[in-house]
């Protein structure tokens, strides 16, 4: 579970189709929209925003 303000670190996102799909499917299943920022050639980071309600 990723709490609001939690940090998601991802390896190989955008580099390997399976890794990209897994992250996209996880975020969709959780109902989370977040911007992922590239850290280097293989890693990226995102911060879960607060829910609007």
VEXTORPA-556235 format. One record per residue: x, z, y of N, C-alpha, C in turn; residue in one letter. Coordinates in pm, whole numbers. Atoms other than C-alpha are relative to their C-alpha. Layout:
% residues N
- X:Z:Y:X:Z:Y:X:Z:Y:A
...
END
This chain:
% residues 53
- 85:0:-117:0:0:0:89:0:123:X
- -75:9:-125:131:-93:342:-87:56:112:X
- 78:-66:-105:10:138:620:18:-73:134:X
- -12:56:-134:-50:34:981:135:41:59:X
- -133:-26:-53:290:7:1149:108:-6:-105:X
- -97:10:108:455:-29:808:80:-130:9:X
- -90:114:-7:747:-268:775:8:-67:-137:X
- -9:79:123:746:-545:514:126:-85:9:X
- -122:81:10:1087:-688:422:-15:-93:-119:X
- 22:100:104:1077:-1009:222:125:-85:-16:X
- -113:87:30:1353:-1206:51:-53:-133:-52:X
- 29:136:48:1334:-1582:-10:-131:-59:51:X
- 124:56:-56:1011:-1633:194:34:-129:73:X
- -27:130:-60:1002:-1998:293:111:-76:-70:X
- -109:64:74:1292:-2071:58:-43:-34:-143:X
- 49:20:136:1125:-2034:-281:-152:-1:1:X
- 146:15:-2:769:-2154:-335:-71:121:-59:X
- 65:-114:65:683:-1868:-570:2:125:86:X
- -11:-118:-87:807:-1601:-329:-95:-14:119:X
- 89:24:-113:619:-1756:-39:-145:17:-41:X
- 138:-10:49:299:-1786:-242:-37:145:-28:X
- 28:-140:34:324:-1426:-367:-26:83:126:X
- 19:-75:-125:360:-1287:-14:-130:-41:67:X
- 123:48:-62:82:-1506:125:-124:51:-74:X
- 114:-48:79:-152:-1409:-160:-21:150:17:X
- 11:-145:-20:-75:-1038:-119:-63:31:135:X
- 53:-26:-134:-141:-1045:255:-147:-40:9:X
- 139:44:-1:-464:-1242:205:-89:98:-75:X
- 78:-94:80:-586:-1002:-65:-20:132:73:X
- 8:-125:-77:-516:-707:167:-74:-19:132:X
- 67:29:-127:-689:-881:460:91:23:119:X
- -99:-25:-105:-369:-855:664:50:-132:57:X
- -63:112:-68:-256:-1108:921:119:55:75:X
- -119:-48:-70:99:-1054:1034:98:-114:20:X
- -104:98:-28:375:-1258:1189:127:45:-71:X
- -127:-28:67:688:-1275:975:111:-64:82:X
- -113:46:-81:1014:-1306:1167:123:-13:-88:X
- -118:27:80:1320:-1461:1008:116:89:44:X
- -117:-84:-26:1619:-1225:980:129:-78:-18:X
- -116:83:30:1866:-1469:828:-51:-119:-81:X
- 42:121:72:1860:-1775:602:-95:28:-115:X
- 87:-28:114:1667:-1593:327:-98:113:21:X
- 86:-117:-16:1503:-1279:462:-87:-7:124:X
- 86:-12:-117:1219:-1203:698:-65:138:0:X
- 60:-131:-18:1038:-898:830:-132:-16:74:X
- 128:-4:-70:684:-822:942:-42:145:15:X
- 53:-133:-22:514:-514:1085:-152:-9:-3:X
- 145:6:15:155:-447:981:-65:52:128:X
- 66:-41:-125:-58:-438:1296:-116:96:-28:X
- 117:-87:18:-334:-182:1353:-125:-85:-23:X
- 127:70:23:-679:-282:1231:-84:7:125:X
- 93:1:-112:-926:-383:1493:-136:39:-51:X
- 129:-39:52:-1259:-225:1463:-80:63:102:X
END
